[in-house]
């Protein structure tokens, strides 16, 4: 009897571990962007204004993707429209999601593109936008964030920007083009974390 219980316990543990370490059959959409269909209904495709629920999980690149053990602990959960989701991934026409379905999207820095820190000459937000727009047009941007302060007139002044582009920047070309705005550009280590988005429609 004890042997039977022990065998059943070992089988249960193996079954649980297998369910967490499943193969998601990722389909490549573009560099660093992959899709897995977990459960797809036979209903209509989502329209751009349909609301979806998103859970975001983070993993180190050397770890297997186990949704029960993300490095961010409890996943970040939020709601979005289908249009905003597509725009955030820069993939307006590659997602064919259906209602009452569940998908995983895996996003990571497959080309190991570094981040760049722009040291600025205390410029206005409009001037910062010129720089960001130029970088986006020529190299693409994953994300950008800035450090600002208010001057005596109450205007927002930008001290620095950190940018993660889609492709490596031509640093000298950018510095030359915006020499009056940029004092230096520092090349930072790339962000190699893997982000998995669980999308429920």
Backbone bond lengths (Angstrom), bond angles and torsions (degrees), N, CA, C in turn:
res aa  C-N    CA-C-N  psi(-1)  N-CA   C-N-CA  omega(-1)  CA-C   N-CA-C  phi
1 X - - - 1.467 - - 1.523 110.73 -
2 X 1.347 115.97 -43.80 1.462 120.33 178.65 1.514 110.70 -62.90
3 X 1.356 115.89 -39.68 1.472 120.11 179.13 1.513 111.03 -62.69
4 X 1.332 116.76 -41.07 1.465 121.81 179.55 1.520 110.71 -63.99
5 X 1.339 117.18 -43.08 1.461 121.18 178.74 1.519 110.92 -64.06
6 X 1.349 116.57 -40.67 1.465 121.04 179.87 1.527 110.28 -63.63
7 X 1.341 117.52 -43.32 1.454 121.36 178.80 1.516 110.88 -62.55
8 X 1.336 116.21 -40.92 1.463 120.38 179.80 1.529 110.80 -65.21
9 X 1.350 116.52 -39.98 1.460 121.60 179.25 1.534 110.28 -63.88
10 X 1.337 116.93 -45.18 1.466 120.89 179.37 1.519 110.90 -63.61
11 X 1.319 117.03 -39.79 1.471 120.82 178.18 1.524 110.64 -63.81
12 X 1.331 117.68 -40.08 1.464 122.43 179.95 1.521 110.95 -64.10
13 X 1.354 115.81 -43.17 1.464 120.35 179.78 1.515 110.61 -63.61
14 X 1.333 116.87 -43.87 1.462 121.16 179.33 1.523 110.98 -63.72
15 X 1.321 116.69 -39.23 1.459 121.07 -179.38 1.519 110.93 -65.45
16 X 1.344 116.01 -42.02 1.464 120.40 178.85 1.519 110.61 -64.83
17 X 1.343 117.06 -46.30 1.462 120.78 -179.85 1.516 111.25 -62.01
18 X 1.321 116.96 -38.78 1.463 120.19 179.86 1.524 110.68 -65.41
19 X 1.350 116.13 -38.63 1.466 119.05 -178.46 1.513 111.61 -66.01
20 X 1.349 117.49 -33.13 1.458 120.73 179.98 1.533 111.12 -77.46
21 X 1.331 116.80 -33.28 1.460 120.40 -174.45 1.529 111.62 -99.74
22 X 1.322 116.66 32.12 1.460 120.55 -175.66 1.522 111.40 -68.53
23 X 1.327 113.57 157.96 1.453 121.01 175.83 1.521 108.20 -86.61
24 X 1.316 116.25 121.51 1.464 119.55 -174.73 1.531 113.26 -87.88
25 X 1.332 118.48 -0.13 1.466 121.74 178.56 1.528 111.41 51.09
26 X 1.321 115.40 61.97 1.460 120.92 -175.92 1.530 111.55 -68.54
27 X 1.317 115.56 133.72 1.464 122.23 174.42 1.528 108.36 -105.35
28 X 1.339 116.30 123.91 1.458 120.27 -178.65 1.522 110.92 -75.67
29 X 1.348 115.38 126.55 1.462 121.04 176.09 1.519 111.10 -97.75
30 X 1.326 115.77 -40.32 1.459 123.19 176.19 1.527 106.75 -164.04
31 X 1.322 117.67 176.17 1.466 119.93 -179.88 1.525 110.49 -56.33
32 X 1.330 115.88 122.25 1.456 120.47 176.33 1.518 114.91 79.61
33 X 1.343 118.44 9.98 1.463 120.98 -178.84 1.529 108.71 -136.78
34 X 1.345 116.29 117.50 1.453 122.11 -175.40 1.527 110.20 -131.50
35 X 1.329 116.09 151.57 1.464 122.21 -176.43 1.521 110.27 -126.37
36 X 1.344 115.85 139.66 1.455 121.80 172.93 1.531 108.53 -131.23
37 X 1.327 116.29 127.92 1.463 121.26 178.03 1.531 108.46 -90.04
38 X 1.326 116.17 111.34 1.465 120.60 -179.17 1.523 110.34 -84.35
39 X 1.306 116.09 -48.62 1.471 121.19 179.60 1.527 107.81 -152.10
40 X 1.311 116.31 114.11 1.463 120.19 -178.21 1.525 109.92 -117.59
41 X 1.322 115.76 126.06 1.457 121.33 -179.40 1.527 110.53 -81.41
42 X 1.317 116.03 -179.99 1.459 122.30 176.32 1.530 111.22 -101.34
43 X 1.329 115.35 15.92 1.458 119.56 -177.67 1.532 111.44 -81.85
44 X 1.342 114.98 -176.27 1.462 120.89 -176.41 1.528 111.50 -69.37
45 X 1.324 115.42 158.15 1.459 121.01 174.46 1.517 110.38 -67.03
46 X 1.326 116.00 150.67 1.461 120.29 176.89 1.527 110.09 -66.39
47 X 1.328 115.54 144.52 1.457 120.83 171.07 1.529 107.94 -95.30
48 X 1.328 116.45 165.96 1.460 120.29 -171.63 1.521 113.71 -62.54
49 X 1.333 118.30 -25.64 1.467 120.96 -177.63 1.520 113.37 -97.79
50 X 1.333 118.41 2.32 1.457 121.01 177.65 1.532 110.21 -67.33
51 X 1.323 115.75 143.75 1.469 121.29 -179.24 1.520 110.61 -90.70
52 X 1.317 115.64 138.61 1.460 121.95 177.64 1.528 109.11 -128.87
53 X 1.326 115.40 157.36 1.466 121.57 175.74 1.526 108.33 -106.44
54 X 1.330 115.66 134.22 1.460 121.34 -175.89 1.529 109.79 -124.53
55 X 1.325 115.91 134.34 1.463 122.47 170.60 1.524 107.67 -117.71
56 X 1.332 116.72 131.25 1.462 120.61 -176.75 1.530 110.21 -111.04
57 X 1.340 116.19 124.75 1.455 124.02 179.58 1.528 108.93 -115.31
58 X 1.327 116.42 146.53 1.465 121.25 179.64 1.527 109.94 -122.41
59 X 1.359 115.30 141.37 1.458 120.48 -179.40 1.523 110.34 -140.24
60 X 1.336 115.63 149.54 1.459 119.99 170.42 1.530 108.44 -73.09
61 X 1.330 118.29 148.00 1.472 120.13 -176.03 1.523 114.35 -62.45
62 X 1.353 117.37 -25.52 1.460 119.77 -178.20 1.533 112.60 -85.22
63 X 1.341 117.76 -6.97 1.459 121.63 -177.61 1.530 111.10 -96.75
64 X 1.345 115.88 149.11 1.452 118.87 173.70 1.526 109.38 -72.40
65 X 1.313 116.42 156.21 1.462 120.77 -179.06 1.524 108.58 -83.79
66 X 1.308 114.66 105.29 1.463 123.36 178.61 1.526 105.98 -123.94
67 X 1.310 117.60 107.46 1.467 121.03 -174.25 1.520 112.94 -65.04
68 X 1.328 117.25 -11.43 1.466 119.55 176.88 1.529 111.66 -87.10
69 X 1.361 117.29 -8.53 1.467 120.42 -175.75 1.529 112.27 -136.03
70 X 1.328 118.77 54.38 1.476 118.69 175.66 1.520 110.32 -74.90
71 X 1.324 117.25 154.39 1.462 119.60 -178.96 1.523 111.86 -73.66
72 X 1.345 117.79 -16.24 1.467 119.67 176.79 1.519 111.74 -88.88
73 X 1.360 116.85 14.01 1.453 120.24 177.18 1.518 110.72 68.91
74 X 1.319 116.48 -117.77 1.459 120.43 177.09 1.531 109.01 -74.81
75 X 1.326 119.02 129.46 1.471 120.21 -177.08 1.522 112.71 -63.94
76 X 1.318 115.21 146.99 1.459 121.18 175.11 1.523 108.63 -74.34
77 X 1.327 116.91 128.19 1.476 120.83 -177.60 1.525 110.11 -119.50
78 X 1.307 116.44 136.55 1.460 121.62 177.70 1.516 109.90 -157.69
79 X 1.334 115.99 167.57 1.460 122.10 178.70 1.524 109.30 -109.97
80 X 1.315 115.40 152.32 1.456 121.16 -179.14 1.521 108.53 -153.55
81 X 1.321 116.51 170.16 1.457 119.80 170.86 1.529 108.20 -91.05
82 X 1.319 116.03 158.61 1.458 119.84 179.30 1.529 110.78 -61.89
83 X 1.334 116.41 -36.74 1.468 120.27 178.83 1.521 111.54 -62.07
84 X 1.353 117.01 -46.46 1.464 120.58 -179.91 1.523 111.59 -63.54
85 X 1.331 116.74 -35.81 1.458 120.10 176.79 1.525 110.67 -61.43
86 X 1.325 116.92 -49.03 1.465 121.07 -178.93 1.522 110.87 -61.31
87 X 1.317 117.07 -42.85 1.456 120.77 -179.19 1.519 111.14 -65.92
88 X 1.322 117.41 -36.71 1.468 120.34 -178.78 1.526 111.81 -66.14
89 X 1.340 116.95 -27.14 1.459 121.30 178.02 1.518 111.94 -96.17
90 X 1.328 117.21 -1.31 1.454 120.63 -178.95 1.511 112.27 61.75
91 X 1.334 115.82 35.00 1.463 120.68 -175.00 1.519 108.80 -138.67
92 X 1.326 116.68 75.23 1.454 121.35 -173.36 1.527 113.93 -69.48
93 X 1.327 118.13 -28.30 1.468 119.77 -172.16 1.525 114.34 -119.38
94 X 1.343 117.86 6.73 1.462 120.04 -176.73 1.519 113.09 -97.24
95 X 1.309 118.42 -15.65 1.456 121.77 179.81 1.524 109.76 -95.42
96 X 1.322 116.38 118.85 1.459 122.58 175.22 1.525 107.74 -117.04
97 X 1.335 115.30 72.42 1.450 120.78 -175.57 1.527 110.58 -88.34
98 X 1.340 115.46 143.49 1.459 121.24 178.87 1.525 110.54 -107.66
99 X 1.325 115.34 161.20 1.461 121.06 179.33 1.530 109.68 -69.48
100 X 1.349 114.65 153.01 1.470 122.38 179.45 1.531 112.02 53.14
101 X 1.321 114.93 47.60 1.460 121.08 -179.57 1.526 109.97 -133.90
102 X 1.332 115.46 172.86 1.463 120.32 -178.64 1.534 109.21 -138.92
103 X 1.336 114.83 134.44 1.457 120.96 -177.15 1.529 109.65 -136.92
104 X 1.328 115.09 159.39 1.460 121.49 168.96 1.522 108.20 -119.38
105 X 1.326 115.81 136.57 1.462 121.49 172.82 1.525 107.51 -120.10
106 X 1.325 116.11 125.34 1.464 121.75 179.65 1.522 108.84 -106.36
107 X 1.326 115.78 126.98 1.462 120.92 -178.21 1.520 108.75 -129.67
108 X 1.331 116.86 131.28 1.457 120.81 177.73 1.522 109.41 -158.23
109 X 1.312 114.12 166.86 1.466 122.18 -174.94 1.526 108.67 -84.56
110 X 1.346 116.43 75.96 1.464 121.47 -172.37 1.532 112.21 -64.12
111 X 1.333 117.01 -33.28 1.463 120.73 -178.30 1.530 111.94 -89.25
112 X 1.346 116.70 2.20 1.469 122.68 177.47 1.536 111.45 55.05
113 X 1.329 114.78 46.41 1.462 121.33 178.04 1.524 108.86 -74.14
114 X 1.337 118.77 130.90 1.472 119.69 -179.80 1.523 112.30 -73.66
115 X 1.316 115.67 163.29 1.465 121.30 168.27 1.525 108.23 -86.19
116 X 1.324 115.43 159.21 1.463 120.94 -179.01 1.523 109.37 -130.72
117 X 1.326 115.74 131.54 1.459 121.94 177.35 1.530 109.09 -105.57
118 X 1.326 116.62 117.18 1.462 123.06 -179.44 1.528 109.14 -95.41
119 X 1.324 117.25 115.92 1.459 121.86 173.52 1.530 107.53 -87.59
120 X 1.319 116.89 120.16 1.462 121.32 -171.35 1.522 112.19 -108.96
121 X 1.324 114.82 160.32 1.469 120.90 179.97 1.525 110.97 -90.80
122 X 1.350 115.09 51.31 1.469 121.12 178.93 1.526 111.16 48.46
123 X 1.325 115.63 65.10 1.463 121.30 -175.62 1.525 111.05 -98.26
124 X 1.325 116.42 168.18 1.460 121.26 178.20 1.526 110.17 -78.03
125 X 1.336 115.57 166.80 1.461 119.66 178.79 1.523 111.67 -64.80
126 X 1.339 116.99 -32.11 1.471 120.05 177.74 1.526 110.99 -64.27
127 X 1.333 117.30 -41.10 1.461 120.79 178.21 1.531 110.60 -67.84
128 X 1.335 116.11 -38.02 1.461 119.87 176.92 1.522 110.13 -61.18
129 X 1.338 116.17 -41.59 1.467 120.71 179.92 1.528 110.95 -61.13
130 X 1.324 117.10 -35.53 1.472 120.43 176.95 1.528 110.49 -59.96
131 X 1.330 116.02 -43.91 1.463 120.61 -179.65 1.528 110.57 -65.66
132 X 1.327 116.28 -48.20 1.467 120.94 -177.79 1.524 110.44 -62.91
133 X 1.328 117.07 -42.25 1.472 120.47 179.21 1.526 111.41 -63.04
134 X 1.343 116.76 -39.59 1.465 120.59 179.27 1.527 111.15 -65.95
135 X 1.330 116.45 -42.48 1.465 120.46 178.32 1.529 110.04 -64.62
136 X 1.330 116.28 -43.77 1.464 120.98 -179.86 1.521 111.51 -61.59
137 X 1.324 116.60 -42.26 1.467 121.22 -178.33 1.524 111.71 -65.21
138 X 1.324 117.37 -40.79 1.466 121.29 -173.23 1.530 114.74 -93.64
139 X 1.343 117.06 -26.40 1.459 119.63 -174.01 1.529 114.01 -129.50
140 X 1.345 116.80 -14.78 1.460 120.22 -174.67 1.512 110.91 78.53
141 X 1.325 116.70 151.77 1.472 121.19 -178.20 1.524 110.08 -134.63
142 X 1.330 115.55 130.36 1.455 121.72 171.72 1.525 110.21 -80.85
143 X 1.322 115.71 -49.00 1.468 120.17 175.65 1.523 109.02 -159.70
144 X 1.322 114.88 161.95 1.469 121.06 173.53 1.518 108.65 -145.58
145 X 1.324 116.26 147.97 1.463 121.34 175.26 1.517 108.68 -143.57
146 X 1.319 115.76 149.05 1.461 119.98 -174.28 1.523 111.14 -127.67
147 X 1.326 115.13 158.64 1.470 122.58 173.08 1.529 106.81 -112.92
148 X 1.328 116.03 123.93 1.464 120.81 -175.29 1.534 111.06 -128.96
149 X 1.321 114.85 165.82 1.463 121.79 170.73 1.529 107.72 -148.41
150 X 1.319 116.61 163.86 1.462 121.35 179.09 1.529 109.57 -98.15
151 X 1.321 116.01 133.60 1.466 119.67 177.31 1.527 110.21 -84.98
152 X 1.322 116.90 -175.28 1.469 121.21 -176.92 1.524 113.01 -61.50
153 X 1.329 116.42 -24.85 1.466 120.95 179.42 1.524 112.80 -88.00
154 X 1.334 116.40 -2.33 1.458 120.35 -179.55 1.516 113.84 86.20
155 X 1.343 116.62 9.07 1.465 120.07 179.39 1.530 110.15 -82.79
156 X 1.322 116.30 145.74 1.462 120.85 175.26 1.529 109.52 -78.80
157 X 1.338 115.55 122.08 1.463 121.65 179.62 1.529 108.14 -112.37
158 X 1.328 116.31 133.36 1.469 121.16 -175.95 1.519 109.67 -97.89
159 X 1.340 115.65 124.50 1.468 121.67 179.46 1.519 112.10 -90.85
160 X 1.344 116.31 -37.23 1.463 119.69 -176.81 1.522 110.53 -157.95
161 X 1.327 115.39 159.51 1.461 122.78 174.62 1.524 107.96 -132.82
162 X 1.314 116.19 139.98 1.460 121.42 169.48 1.517 107.59 -111.90
163 X 1.331 116.25 128.85 1.458 121.42 -175.49 1.530 109.80 -127.56
164 X 1.325 115.53 134.51 1.464 120.97 168.21 1.521 107.00 -109.47
165 X 1.325 118.17 105.76 1.464 121.16 -177.74 1.530 111.94 -87.17
166 X 1.314 115.42 170.70 1.466 120.60 175.54 1.526 111.63 -80.24
167 X 1.328 116.58 -23.65 1.457 122.21 -178.70 1.528 109.43 -138.53
168 X 1.330 116.92 157.89 1.459 120.74 -178.88 1.526 110.37 -61.16
169 X 1.332 115.56 138.31 1.459 121.07 -177.68 1.528 111.43 -83.70
170 X 1.316 114.20 149.29 1.465 121.14 168.26 1.528 105.61 -88.91
171 X 1.327 115.42 88.58 1.467 121.60 -171.04 1.528 111.44 -59.05
172 X 1.317 117.29 -47.37 1.470 120.07 -176.57 1.532 111.65 -63.95
173 X 1.306 117.08 -37.05 1.459 121.07 178.82 1.529 110.76 -64.68
174 X 1.338 116.48 -43.14 1.461 120.75 179.93 1.524 110.71 -66.97
175 X 1.335 116.61 -42.73 1.470 119.97 179.07 1.524 111.04 -62.00
176 X 1.315 116.52 -37.92 1.463 120.43 179.61 1.526 111.11 -69.52
177 X 1.331 116.17 -41.20 1.467 120.52 -178.49 1.521 111.98 -66.68
178 X 1.345 116.68 -34.77 1.466 120.81 -177.28 1.532 110.24 -119.67
179 X 1.315 116.49 42.97 1.470 120.98 -174.28 1.528 112.74 -62.55
180 X 1.327 117.86 -25.09 1.469 120.07 179.18 1.525 112.64 -81.88
181 X 1.339 115.99 -14.11 1.465 120.31 -176.69 1.524 112.92 -107.93
182 X 1.337 116.49 -32.11 1.471 121.28 -173.00 1.523 109.99 -108.00
183 X 1.332 116.24 126.54 1.464 120.10 176.80 1.528 111.45 -90.97
184 X 1.356 116.48 -29.80 1.465 119.13 179.08 1.524 109.19 -167.53
185 X 1.330 115.90 157.10 1.466 122.16 173.94 1.524 107.90 -128.30
186 X 1.316 116.16 119.90 1.466 121.73 179.82 1.524 109.89 -101.34
187 X 1.331 115.80 132.53 1.466 120.84 178.48 1.529 108.64 -89.31
188 X 1.339 116.46 121.73 1.454 122.50 -176.62 1.529 110.68 -103.28
189 X 1.318 115.66 166.79 1.459 120.09 176.66 1.527 109.63 -64.66
190 X 1.329 117.36 144.19 1.469 119.31 179.66 1.520 111.91 -70.99
191 X 1.311 115.62 149.88 1.460 121.87 173.05 1.525 107.59 -83.67
192 X 1.336 117.44 112.87 1.462 121.57 -175.80 1.526 113.05 -107.12
193 X 1.323 117.40 9.39 1.462 120.00 177.77 1.529 110.46 -64.00
194 X 1.327 115.38 150.04 1.460 121.77 176.45 1.528 108.53 -101.08
195 X 1.324 115.57 129.09 1.465 122.10 179.27 1.529 108.60 -110.12
196 X 1.317 115.88 125.59 1.473 121.17 178.30 1.521 108.19 -116.65
197 X 1.313 116.19 127.01 1.460 122.84 -177.82 1.517 108.52 -111.08
198 X 1.316 115.25 117.79 1.481 120.94 175.57 1.522 107.32 -91.62
199 X 1.307 116.44 118.24 1.469 121.60 -172.39 1.516 109.13 -115.22
200 X 1.321 115.47 122.31 1.463 121.81 179.11 1.517 108.71 -116.89
201 X 1.311 116.07 125.71 1.474 120.06 -176.13 1.532 110.89 -104.82
